[in-house]
Amino acid sequence: MPNTSVLAEPAAVKILMVTDSTASFDRADFGLATLVDVLEAPPGPWVRFEVTKAHREANLPALTADLPAFRFDEHDLAQYDQIWLFGVARAPRPPLDQTELRALAEFMDGGGGVFATGDHEDLGVSLCGDLPRVRSMRRWHWPEPGPNGEPVAPSIDGPDRNDTLSEGHDPLFQLNDQSDDIPQVITPRMYATSDSPKWAHQAYPHPLLCGPRGTIRVLPDHPHEGECYVPDDLTRSFTFDGYEMTEYPAGLAPEVVAWSTINARAAALDPRKGRLDASTFGAIGAYDGHQVGVGRVSVDATWHHFFNVNLVGDPTVPEDPVKSVGFAASASGRAAYEEIKAYYRNIAVWLARPATQEAMWWRAVWATRWHHQVAMDLRPALMGAPERLDLAELLRIGTDVRQVLTATVTKADTLQWAGRYGVGAVDAGLWETVRPHLDPWRPRAGDEEAGHLPNLVLSLLPELVLDAVLGAVVYAVASAFPEPTPDARDRAGAVDWAATVRPHLDRALDVVAEQVQRTDARLRSLGDTLATARRSGD
């Protein structure tokens, strides 16, 4: 961490968090206070999360909110980057009316992000069940399909329930095992560029599950969760109070980015819930609306991945030293909780509007420029002279920068931001051209799969380009701001970063291109030599 006096004001990510029914924002079992606490401790000095708490009711739980008796059509939603929906109320509670749905639709089409979750059956359907994208990425309706053919949500009981409960420290399975220090293990979807050979490629999880210590593979457990899925019909449009919303512009589909596993068990092991059949189901879903000019959406199988009772223990079992304190009960539990907290923060970063993400990126670069590991390695003789930077020097500093950055910025965000705001700062069209070789999360054509056309040269590009771009960006910033003065800090808040770094990025891309061409030529020469030797041996 550099001297905090030189750090720029962090980018503000404004979150409107909304719940209803008996959920609250306090320390109650179905409260969200722990989640809010996590968001108030951001991942790094480049961002801060500002949470406004809203409650749909005028009841006692609503007293814990900043905005009780909340309506979406009576509030300026444009001031927020994202809206988080924790729906509890179920039928026959009526759904959102047309004017509220219009306000949300305009917010989403305007680039605002949305996170939504409920639980088993139709818990949450009142708040979330009619909202486009959200309504078709997660099952909200029970016991019958939804009005537009939405599939039925999983039941609270029966052998086909979505039960992820891990066996606790005491005999048998019981509900309060969800409050112990043992999480469920999830299976993240992994991504790679289409150039990568299947036997050599580096795979990444979705940015939602890319943690500072690696891939996030755990969530709190619960004996009856909901379910995320990918809809078959991507052609629907909806009209709310005169506003028409295309649900999936250009047919871009959402994805399930992680699955939960249900382990079979005999009825005798769970006297309360009975037999359980083995299966898997969607735990987390994501829609990257930024690809088509609208907001992103993330959904989760259950709010039990976020409520106090699943994180910090169940106060109704004080005689149990583990279940009364949750993940804090053990070193392994605390390690799992760190992964879970990283997931929460990733949601807030990933859902942010593109302009806010760009602000996060440049503030992260600014902080990294002043970190001692980087600042002490920069060579003053090379500052202000991008033409003197060779690939070796860019990679040397770029490696340092990546190590410092990824301590607080996930590897996924580092790769995407360096591409979008690094390469893209030189030429947005150039980024789109090279993106298939650098960005494993880009939307693919239906017949294109990672590993389909392996190319050893291109499979090396992500790390090579990333480190060269990072080295160039930090050299550019250091050249423009050689000393940590108050004036430098103040000017950094208003500088045109794209113009500032462009000469250095031009140089980085030139030397990378030269290296790729040389490598490709050498491999072709080697191939010709091998082919000639093979023919001469026939």
PLY file of the C-alpha trace (Angstrom):
ply
format ascii 1.0
element vertex 538
property float x
property float y
property float z
element edge 537
property int vertex1
property int vertex2
end_header
0.00 0.00 0.00
1.49 3.38 -0.98
1.40 6.42 1.28
-2.29 7.23 1.54
-1.64 10.96 1.19
-0.93 10.52 -2.52
-3.97 8.35 -3.28
-6.75 9.79 -5.40
-10.34 9.80 -4.16
-11.70 6.27 -4.77
-14.38 5.71 -7.38
-17.81 5.59 -5.76
-20.08 2.66 -6.60
-23.59 3.54 -5.47
-25.78 0.57 -4.55
-29.51 0.65 -3.82
-30.24 -2.46 -1.74
-33.94 -3.36 -1.56
-35.77 -6.02 0.42
-39.31 -6.71 1.61
-41.48 -8.75 3.98
-39.65 -9.83 7.16
-36.07 -9.35 5.94
-34.14 -6.51 7.53
-30.87 -4.61 7.54
-30.03 -5.29 11.18
-28.35 -8.20 13.02
-31.42 -10.46 12.92
-31.08 -13.94 11.41
-32.71 -12.80 8.14
-30.79 -9.52 8.23
-28.31 -8.05 5.76
-26.11 -6.13 8.20
-23.16 -8.48 7.73
-23.30 -8.08 3.95
-23.38 -4.30 4.30
-20.40 -4.48 6.67
-18.45 -6.43 4.05
-19.22 -3.89 1.34
-18.12 -1.05 3.61
-14.61 -2.60 3.58
-13.77 -2.35 -0.15
-11.16 -4.55 -1.84
-8.70 -1.72 -2.41
-8.12 2.05 -2.34
-9.51 2.42 -5.86
-13.19 1.98 -4.95
-15.72 2.54 -2.22
-19.23 1.10 -2.06
-22.02 3.40 -0.90
-25.11 1.41 0.12
-28.57 2.96 0.41
-30.95 0.56 2.19
-34.59 0.47 1.09
-37.51 -1.62 2.38
-40.82 -2.16 0.62
-42.81 -2.32 3.86
-43.76 0.06 6.63
-43.36 -2.67 9.29
-40.83 -3.06 12.10
-38.09 -4.64 9.94
-38.45 -1.63 7.62
-37.29 0.65 10.43
-33.77 -0.66 9.79
-33.79 0.85 6.28
-32.86 4.32 5.08
-35.94 4.34 2.84
-39.00 2.50 4.26
-42.21 2.00 2.25
-40.06 2.24 -0.87
-41.38 2.46 -4.43
-39.15 2.42 -7.50
-41.29 4.96 -9.37
-41.03 7.54 -6.58
-37.24 7.63 -6.39
-34.46 8.78 -8.75
-32.84 5.49 -9.75
-30.37 7.15 -12.13
-28.19 8.18 -9.19
-27.23 4.53 -8.58
-24.82 2.24 -10.37
-26.76 -0.85 -9.37
-29.79 -2.21 -7.52
-29.67 -5.33 -5.34
-33.01 -7.11 -4.82
-33.53 -9.53 -1.91
-37.07 -10.73 -2.51
-38.84 -12.54 0.34
-42.56 -11.86 -0.21
-44.39 -14.58 -2.15
-47.82 -15.03 -3.71
-50.50 -13.86 -3.19
-48.56 -10.63 -2.62
-49.04 -8.74 -5.93
-46.02 -8.14 -8.17
-44.51 -4.76 -8.97
-46.95 -2.59 -10.88
-46.41 -1.22 -14.37
-44.94 2.15 -13.38
-42.38 0.54 -11.06
-41.41 -2.01 -13.70
-40.97 0.84 -16.18
-38.63 2.65 -13.78
-36.54 -0.49 -13.38
-36.57 -1.29 -17.11
-35.33 2.20 -17.97
-32.63 1.90 -15.31
-31.43 -1.44 -16.71
-31.52 -0.32 -20.34
-29.62 2.81 -19.29
-26.67 0.72 -18.10
-27.61 0.16 -14.46
-26.73 -3.21 -12.97
-29.15 -5.48 -11.10
-28.53 -8.30 -8.64
-31.50 -10.42 -7.57
-32.14 -13.40 -5.34
-34.92 -15.21 -3.49
-35.05 -18.72 -2.03
-37.02 -21.93 -2.58
-40.45 -22.06 -4.26
-41.89 -18.60 -4.95
-40.06 -16.68 -2.24
-39.18 -13.35 -3.85
-41.65 -13.56 -6.73
-43.45 -10.37 -5.70
-40.32 -8.23 -6.00
-38.48 -10.03 -8.79
-40.76 -12.38 -10.72
-41.88 -9.95 -13.45
-38.64 -8.05 -14.05
-37.18 -8.83 -17.51
-33.85 -10.69 -17.52
-34.19 -11.35 -13.79
-37.49 -13.21 -14.33
-35.88 -15.59 -16.87
-32.48 -16.19 -15.25
-33.80 -17.66 -12.01
-36.85 -19.76 -11.09
-39.37 -17.62 -9.18
-42.75 -19.34 -9.70
-44.34 -22.17 -7.71
-46.27 -24.48 -7.75
-47.28 -23.63 -11.35
-45.21 -22.13 -14.19
-45.12 -18.35 -14.49
-47.43 -16.27 -16.72
-44.89 -16.30 -19.56
-44.05 -19.97 -19.25
-41.29 -19.49 -16.67
-40.31 -22.85 -15.14
-41.41 -23.99 -11.69
-39.03 -23.32 -8.82
-37.74 -26.16 -6.60
-39.80 -27.19 -3.59
-38.81 -26.84 0.05
-39.05 -30.59 0.59
-39.00 -33.91 -1.22
-36.02 -35.91 -2.48
-35.49 -33.50 -5.40
-35.10 -30.38 -3.22
-32.00 -28.24 -3.81
-30.28 -29.21 -0.56
-26.62 -28.17 -0.31
-26.28 -28.72 3.43
-22.86 -30.03 4.40
-22.77 -32.47 7.29
-21.98 -30.62 10.50
-19.82 -31.51 13.47
-22.71 -33.23 15.26
-24.67 -36.34 14.18
-27.25 -36.21 11.37
-28.27 -33.32 9.13
-30.25 -30.48 10.66
-31.30 -26.98 9.62
-28.88 -25.16 11.88
-25.94 -26.87 10.17
-26.28 -23.91 7.79
-24.88 -21.73 10.58
-21.68 -23.68 11.20
-18.22 -23.17 9.72
-18.52 -25.70 6.88
-19.50 -24.24 3.47
-20.77 -25.97 0.38
-18.32 -26.47 -2.48
-19.45 -25.09 -5.84
-18.21 -25.79 -9.37
-17.40 -22.57 -11.26
-17.61 -22.41 -15.01
-14.12 -21.92 -16.45
-13.21 -19.84 -19.50
-10.26 -19.76 -21.90
-9.49 -18.00 -25.16
-10.27 -19.91 -28.34
-6.57 -19.98 -29.23
-5.59 -22.01 -26.20
-4.84 -25.72 -26.68
-6.95 -27.74 -24.28
-3.83 -29.30 -22.80
-2.05 -25.96 -22.25
-4.57 -23.18 -21.82
-4.96 -21.08 -18.72
-8.57 -21.08 -17.59
-10.30 -18.39 -15.57
-13.58 -18.37 -13.63
-16.21 -15.75 -14.32
-15.17 -12.36 -12.87
-17.81 -12.85 -10.16
-15.79 -15.82 -8.87
-12.24 -14.62 -9.41
-10.87 -13.97 -5.93
-7.65 -12.35 -4.74
-6.41 -15.80 -3.72
-7.66 -17.67 -6.77
-10.97 -19.14 -7.91
-13.85 -18.83 -5.43
-15.23 -22.33 -4.87
-17.39 -22.05 -1.74
-20.71 -20.56 -0.65
-22.80 -20.85 2.51
-24.96 -23.98 2.51
-28.72 -24.33 2.97
-31.20 -27.26 2.86
-33.64 -25.84 0.27
-32.29 -23.36 -2.26
-33.70 -21.83 -5.41
-32.17 -22.26 -8.86
-30.56 -20.25 -11.68
-30.89 -21.28 -15.33
-30.51 -20.12 -18.93
-33.77 -19.45 -20.80
-34.53 -21.02 -24.17
-36.42 -18.01 -25.53
-34.23 -14.93 -26.04
-36.73 -13.07 -28.23
-39.20 -11.65 -25.71
-40.07 -7.96 -25.35
-42.20 -6.36 -22.65
-44.06 -3.07 -22.43
-44.46 -1.32 -19.09
-46.48 1.88 -18.88
-45.71 2.62 -22.53
-41.99 1.76 -22.37
-40.92 -1.21 -24.51
-38.01 -3.29 -23.29
-36.23 -5.95 -25.33
-35.28 -8.60 -22.82
-32.12 -9.86 -24.55
-30.89 -7.38 -27.19
-29.11 -9.04 -30.13
-30.00 -12.42 -28.64
-27.14 -12.27 -26.13
-27.86 -15.02 -23.59
-27.16 -15.09 -19.87
-25.00 -17.85 -18.42
-24.91 -20.09 -15.40
-21.43 -19.37 -14.03
-21.43 -21.78 -11.08
-23.24 -24.95 -10.08
-24.08 -26.43 -6.69
-23.87 -30.16 -6.04
-26.52 -32.13 -4.17
-25.07 -35.22 -2.50
-27.48 -38.12 -2.08
-28.28 -39.32 1.42
-30.62 -41.76 3.08
-33.72 -40.65 4.96
-32.25 -41.85 8.25
-29.51 -39.21 8.04
-32.02 -36.36 7.90
-35.07 -37.07 10.09
-36.58 -33.66 9.29
-36.20 -33.53 5.50
-35.90 -37.19 4.50
-34.21 -38.82 1.54
-32.19 -36.72 -0.90
-31.34 -37.58 -4.51
-28.04 -36.57 -6.09
-28.09 -33.76 -8.63
-26.60 -30.41 -9.63
-28.25 -27.03 -10.20
-27.36 -23.47 -11.16
-26.08 -21.50 -8.17
-25.10 -18.21 -9.83
-26.19 -16.66 -13.12
-24.77 -13.69 -15.03
-25.77 -11.57 -18.01
-23.14 -9.25 -19.51
-25.37 -6.53 -20.87
-22.36 -4.26 -21.42
-21.76 -6.23 -24.62
-24.99 -4.85 -26.08
-25.18 -1.45 -24.40
-27.40 -2.26 -21.42
-26.80 -3.06 -17.76
-25.43 -6.29 -16.36
-27.49 -8.71 -14.28
-26.46 -11.28 -11.69
-28.74 -13.72 -9.91
-28.14 -16.15 -7.06
-29.98 -19.30 -6.01
-30.72 -18.03 -2.50
-30.40 -15.11 -0.14
-29.09 -17.64 2.38
-25.75 -17.03 0.69
-25.99 -13.49 2.14
-28.10 -13.48 5.32
-26.55 -13.12 8.78
-27.71 -16.55 9.93
-25.56 -18.26 7.30
-22.47 -16.16 7.98
-22.06 -15.20 11.62
-24.04 -17.98 13.28
-27.43 -18.62 14.81
-27.87 -16.85 18.16
-30.64 -19.28 19.13
-28.07 -22.06 19.66
-25.71 -20.44 22.20
-24.81 -23.85 23.60
-23.11 -24.75 20.32
-19.68 -23.04 20.12
-19.57 -23.41 16.33
-23.12 -22.76 15.13
-23.45 -19.72 17.37
-20.58 -17.91 15.63
-20.59 -19.36 12.09
-17.50 -19.16 9.92
-15.54 -17.43 12.68
-15.40 -20.73 14.62
-12.30 -22.10 12.87
-9.37 -21.23 10.65
-10.91 -23.18 7.77
-14.21 -21.39 8.27
-12.53 -18.00 8.28
-10.67 -18.89 5.07
-13.96 -19.90 3.41
-15.57 -16.67 4.59
-12.80 -14.63 2.95
-13.73 -16.25 -0.37
-17.41 -15.55 0.21
-16.72 -11.90 1.03
-14.69 -11.59 -2.17
-17.75 -12.84 -4.10
-19.90 -10.08 -2.58
-17.40 -7.39 -3.55
-17.04 -8.88 -7.03
-20.78 -8.49 -7.57
-20.52 -4.79 -6.76
-17.53 -4.29 -9.08
-18.88 -6.36 -11.97
-22.34 -4.75 -12.01
-20.94 -1.20 -12.06
-21.53 0.96 -15.12
-18.68 1.05 -17.68
-17.74 4.64 -16.81
-17.48 3.70 -13.14
-15.36 0.67 -13.99
-13.00 2.86 -16.00
-12.69 5.19 -13.01
-11.86 2.20 -10.80
-9.20 1.04 -13.25
-7.31 4.34 -13.42
-7.42 4.77 -9.65
-6.01 1.27 -9.24
-3.23 2.12 -11.72
-2.53 5.37 -9.85
-2.20 3.57 -6.52
0.04 0.92 -8.10
2.35 3.56 -9.59
3.20 4.73 -6.04
3.53 1.28 -4.48
7.09 0.77 -3.27
7.58 -2.45 -5.26
6.85 -0.59 -8.50
8.16 2.90 -7.67
11.58 1.58 -6.66
11.92 -0.50 -9.84
11.11 2.24 -12.35
14.18 3.59 -14.15
14.16 7.42 -14.26
16.29 7.51 -17.41
13.46 5.81 -19.32
10.66 8.09 -18.13
9.27 10.41 -20.77
10.94 8.46 -23.55
8.62 5.65 -24.64
10.73 4.95 -27.73
13.55 3.80 -25.42
11.41 1.14 -23.76
12.07 -2.35 -25.08
9.92 -5.42 -24.49
12.18 -6.76 -21.75
11.83 -3.56 -19.70
8.07 -3.39 -20.21
7.69 -7.00 -19.12
9.96 -6.49 -16.11
7.87 -3.61 -14.78
4.63 -5.16 -16.01
5.26 -8.26 -13.92
5.74 -6.06 -10.83
2.60 -4.11 -11.65
0.54 -7.27 -12.09
1.72 -8.64 -8.74
0.78 -5.42 -6.96
-2.51 -4.94 -8.80
-3.80 -8.46 -8.26
-3.42 -8.10 -4.50
-6.58 -5.94 -4.58
-7.87 -6.13 -8.18
-8.85 -9.61 -9.33
-6.93 -11.20 -12.18
-10.11 -11.18 -14.26
-10.66 -7.45 -13.79
-6.98 -6.72 -14.41
-7.08 -8.59 -17.72
-10.37 -7.09 -18.89
-9.61 -3.53 -17.79
-6.09 -3.58 -19.24
-7.62 -4.67 -22.54
-10.63 -2.39 -22.59
-9.00 0.74 -21.15
-5.39 -0.06 -22.08
-5.40 -1.49 -25.60
-8.79 0.15 -26.11
-7.33 3.53 -25.14
-5.13 3.34 -28.23
-7.90 2.18 -30.54
-11.27 0.71 -29.56
-11.39 -1.11 -32.88
-7.98 -2.62 -32.21
-9.23 -4.00 -28.90
-12.17 -5.67 -30.62
-9.76 -7.15 -33.18
-7.36 -8.66 -30.66
-9.99 -9.41 -28.04
-10.66 -12.99 -29.24
-7.04 -13.78 -28.41
-6.99 -12.00 -25.04
-10.45 -12.08 -23.44
-11.75 -15.51 -22.38
-15.14 -14.04 -21.33
-16.13 -12.46 -24.63
-19.37 -13.81 -26.17
-18.64 -16.57 -28.67
-20.44 -17.83 -31.72
-22.31 -21.04 -31.12
-19.77 -23.18 -32.99
-16.70 -21.62 -31.37
-15.25 -23.31 -28.33
-12.07 -22.88 -26.33
-9.41 -25.26 -27.57
-11.04 -25.72 -31.00
-8.18 -24.20 -33.04
-5.05 -24.28 -30.87
-2.32 -21.82 -31.77
0.76 -21.90 -29.58
1.87 -18.39 -30.50
-1.53 -16.83 -29.87
-2.02 -18.82 -26.66
0.95 -16.92 -25.20
-0.57 -13.53 -26.02
-2.71 -12.86 -22.92
0.19 -12.84 -20.45
2.58 -11.16 -22.90
0.20 -8.35 -23.84
-1.06 -7.91 -20.27
2.40 -7.43 -18.80
3.58 -5.18 -21.65
0.46 -3.01 -21.39
0.73 -2.77 -17.60
4.38 -1.83 -17.84
3.63 0.83 -20.45
0.70 2.30 -18.51
2.69 2.69 -15.31
5.70 4.14 -17.12
3.34 6.66 -18.75
1.79 7.63 -15.41
5.22 7.89 -13.77
6.47 10.09 -16.63
3.51 12.45 -16.23
3.67 12.40 -12.43
7.29 11.86 -11.34
6.84 13.13 -7.78
4.11 12.47 -5.14
3.10 16.09 -4.67
-0.30 17.51 -3.67
-0.49 19.04 -7.15
0.07 15.62 -8.73
-2.71 14.08 -6.65
-5.11 16.90 -7.49
-4.32 16.84 -11.23
-4.73 13.07 -11.35
-8.43 13.45 -10.68
-9.03 15.37 -13.91
-6.37 14.06 -16.31
-7.26 12.54 -19.68
-5.75 9.14 -18.97
-6.22 7.77 -22.48
-4.23 10.66 -23.98
-1.62 10.46 -21.23
-0.79 6.81 -21.75
-1.24 6.52 -25.51
2.40 7.08 -26.61
3.61 4.41 -24.19
0.85 2.00 -25.19
1.66 2.53 -28.86
5.23 1.55 -28.06
4.13 -1.52 -26.08
1.90 -2.81 -28.86
4.62 -2.22 -31.44
7.24 -4.25 -29.55
4.73 -7.02 -28.77
3.81 -7.23 -32.46
7.50 -7.47 -33.39
8.04 -10.25 -30.85
5.01 -12.23 -32.05
6.15 -11.93 -35.67
9.66 -13.10 -34.78
8.32 -16.02 -32.76
5.91 -17.01 -35.50
8.69 -16.86 -38.10
10.94 -19.05 -35.96
8.18 -21.60 -35.43
7.45 -21.67 -39.16
11.14 -22.20 -39.83
11.22 -25.00 -37.28
8.15 -26.53 -38.90
9.78 -26.40 -42.33
12.94 -28.01 -40.93
10.97 -30.82 -39.29
8.93 -31.40 -42.44
12.07 -31.55 -44.58
13.73 -33.96 -42.18
10.62 -36.12 -42.15
10.48 -36.28 -45.96
14.19 -37.10 -46.22
13.67 -40.03 -43.90
10.95 -41.60 -46.04
0 1
1 2
2 3
3 4
4 5
5 6
6 7
7 8
8 9
9 10
10 11
11 12
12 13
13 14
14 15
15 16
16 17
17 18
18 19
19 20
20 21
21 22
22 23
23 24
24 25
25 26
26 27
27 28
28 29
29 30
30 31
31 32
32 33
33 34
34 35
35 36
36 37
37 38
38 39
39 40
40 41
41 42
42 43
43 44
44 45
45 46
46 47
47 48
48 49
49 50
50 51
51 52
52 53
53 54
54 55
55 56
56 57
57 58
58 59
59 60
60 61
61 62
62 63
63 64
64 65
65 66
66 67
67 68
68 69
69 70
70 71
71 72
72 73
73 74
74 75
75 76
76 77
77 78
78 79
79 80
80 81
81 82
82 83
83 84
84 85
85 86
86 87
87 88
88 89
89 90
90 91
91 92
92 93
93 94
94 95
95 96
96 97
97 98
98 99
99 100
100 101
101 102
102 103
103 104
104 105
105 106
106 107
107 108
108 109
109 110
110 111
111 112
112 113
113 114
114 115
115 116
116 117
117 118
118 119
119 120
120 121
121 122
122 123
123 124
124 125
125 126
126 127
127 128
128 129
129 130
130 131
131 132
132 133
133 134
134 135
135 136
136 137
137 138
138 139
139 140
140 141
141 142
142 143
143 144
144 145
145 146
146 147
147 148
148 149
149 150
150 151
151 152
152 153
153 154
154 155
155 156
156 157
157 158
158 159
159 160
160 161
161 162
162 163
163 164
164 165
165 166
166 167
167 168
168 169
169 170
170 171
171 172
172 173
173 174
174 175
175 176
176 177
177 178
178 179
179 180
180 181
181 182
182 183
183 184
184 185
185 186
186 187
187 188
188 189
189 190
190 191
191 192
192 193
193 194
194 195
195 196
196 197
197 198
198 199
199 200
200 201
201 202
202 203
203 204
204 205
205 206
206 207
207 208
208 209
209 210
210 211
211 212
212 213
213 214
214 215
215 216
216 217
217 218
218 219
219 220
220 221
221 222
222 223
223 224
224 225
225 226
226 227
227 228
228 229
229 230
230 231
231 232
232 233
233 234
234 235
235 236
236 237
237 238
238 239
239 240
240 241
241 242
242 243
243 244
244 245
245 246
246 247
247 248
248 249
249 250
250 251
251 252
252 253
253 254
254 255
255 256
256 257
257 258
258 259
259 260
260 261
261 262
262 263
263 264
264 265
265 266
266 267
267 268
268 269
269 270
270 271
271 272
272 273
273 274
274 275
275 276
276 277
277 278
278 279
279 280
280 281
281 282
282 283
283 284
284 285
285 286
286 287
287 288
288 289
289 290
290 291
291 292
292 293
293 294
294 295
295 296
296 297
297 298
298 299
299 300
300 301
301 302
302 303
303 304
304 305
305 306
306 307
307 308
308 309
309 310
310 311
311 312
312 313
313 314
314 315
315 316
316 317
317 318
318 319
319 320
320 321
321 322
322 323
323 324
324 325
325 326
326 327
327 328
328 329
329 330
330 331
331 332
332 333
333 334
334 335
335 336
336 337
337 338
338 339
339 340
340 341
341 342
342 343
343 344
344 345
345 346
346 347
347 348
348 349
349 350
350 351
351 352
352 353
353 354
354 355
355 356
356 357
357 358
358 359
359 360
360 361
361 362
362 363
363 364
364 365
365 366
366 367
367 368
368 369
369 370
370 371
371 372
372 373
373 374
374 375
375 376
376 377
377 378
378 379
379 380
380 381
381 382
382 383
383 384
384 385
385 386
386 387
387 388
388 389
389 390
390 391
391 392
392 393
393 394
394 395
395 396
396 397
397 398
398 399
399 400
400 401
401 402
402 403
403 404
404 405
405 406
406 407
407 408
408 409
409 410
410 411
411 412
412 413
413 414
414 415
415 416
416 417
417 418
418 419
419 420
420 421
421 422
422 423
423 424
424 425
425 426
426 427
427 428
428 429
429 430
430 431
431 432
432 433
433 434
434 435
435 436
436 437
437 438
438 439
439 440
440 441
441 442
442 443
443 444
444 445
445 446
446 447
447 448
448 449
449 450
450 451
451 452
452 453
453 454
454 455
455 456
456 457
457 458
458 459
459 460
460 461
461 462
462 463
463 464
464 465
465 466
466 467
467 468
468 469
469 470
470 471
471 472
472 473
473 474
474 475
475 476
476 477
477 478
478 479
479 480
480 481
481 482
482 483
483 484
484 485
485 486
486 487
487 488
488 489
489 490
490 491
491 492
492 493
493 494
494 495
495 496
496 497
497 498
498 499
499 500
500 501
501 502
502 503
503 504
504 505
505 506
506 507
507 508
508 509
509 510
510 511
511 512
512 513
513 514
514 515
515 516
516 517
517 518
518 519
519 520
520 521
521 522
522 523
523 524
524 525
525 526
526 527
527 528
528 529
529 530
530 531
531 532
532 533
533 534
534 535
535 536
536 537
